[in-house]
Amino acid sequence: MKIEKSKLQEALRIVEPGLAEKEIPYLEQAKSFAFVGGKIITYNDEISISHPIEGWGDIEGVIQAKKLYDLLSKLSAKELDIFINKKSEMIIKAGKAKAGLTLQSELNLPIIKFTDDSKWMKLPDNFIDAIIFTSGCASTDSGDPILQNLHINADGFVESSDSFRIAKYTLSEVIDTETFLIPSKSAIEMTKIKPVEFCKDDAWVHFRTEAGTVFSCRIVNETFPDTTPHLNIKGSQLTFPDKLKEVVDRAMIFAERKNKFNEIITVSAKPGNLKVRSEAESGWFEEDIEMEYDGDEISFIATPFLLKDILSQTTSCIINKERSKLKFEGDNWQYMVALRVR
């Protein structure tokens, strides 16, 4: 069987988030690619991804992911010849190079069974936007594990909180399913495949693309706290300088982390002045902006990409110093952050 190397690499990249980062004793194949029925499948007990690969043929079995990845990255040929030999090895020929990878014929990974096509439902047009926006406020530490999830509510909104920030995003239409929670980490990976429809069972929610890729993530069966009282804020209006957005853009350089959802900057205001600061192991950044403000000194932290998005829509917010809260609000979203008031 001949296949373009780039097509195989792209298929592996799509299913890669379903590989386990560490060994799982009860899932020996969680760090492997499974080739089943013309699809590549990964499964790590939290995420499972299946992706159809055109022209794959009848080759079925399980291959250690790292060996296959590393081999393909070192081959210069654009086309590969792949077949199974009598020793049950996957032979990959690329020009004059040839390698044999052990192919496990027995599949020990669970294969998630999807509901029939009638159960798949269209996702709201702004569903991916809602996931990305709210993921910027989900907890990433070892605090309350419930807050490490996104709350996808049957009333038509997605929300998150890390106990000092809340993000809520209204969907363009109500989704026809029960309310559920999914880990923010899984949801972020899901957005990368750009699904258009979904279906749900008792333990998993599945997202499917137009190309037939299915991203499944395990549901968290817990109750998300009621954020409504915290978002009901009345106070005075505060308007930030238009220049803040470009300063945040510069501050992002020193806020950079492997995961942009873990990036943090600090914004501080005092009479006549606004300061933005970010820090990294390699250095720090700080910039002052003139600002019409004559109140108490206040400060808050923000995820920079999210604050940039907010500032592109509005520079005005409501501030309530007695409750130590600040809230931005748009047509279909709300963002509340706890203030430090001096």
Salt bridges, closest charged atoms under 4 A:
GLU10 OE2 - ARG13 NH2 2.60
GLU21 OE2 - LYS185 NZ 3.48
GLU23 OE2 - LYS31 NZ 3.94
ASP45 OD1 - ARG218 NH2 2.92
ASP70 OD2 - LYS66 NZ 2.66
ASP81 OD2 - LYS2 NZ 3.96
ASP117 OD1 - ARG208 NH1 3.35
ASP125 OD1 - LYS122 NZ 2.80
GLU159 OE2 - HIS151 ND1 2.57
ASP162 OD2 - ARG165 NH2 2.84
GLU189 OE1 - LYS192 NZ 3.22
GLU197 OE2 - ARG208 NE 2.67
ASP201 OD2 - HIS206 NE2 3.10
GLU246 OE2 - ARG250 NH1 3.35
ASP249 OD1 - LYS308 NZ 2.97
GLU279 OE2 - ARG277 NE 2.93
GLU286 OE1 - LYS275 NZ 3.50
GLU286 OE2 - ARG277 NH1 2.80
GLU287 OE2 - LYS243 NZ 3.99
GLU287 OE2 - ARG250 NH2 2.91
ASP288 OD1 - LYS275 NZ 2.89
GLU297 OE2 - ARG342 NH1 3.49
GLU329 OE1 - LYS327 NZ 3.48
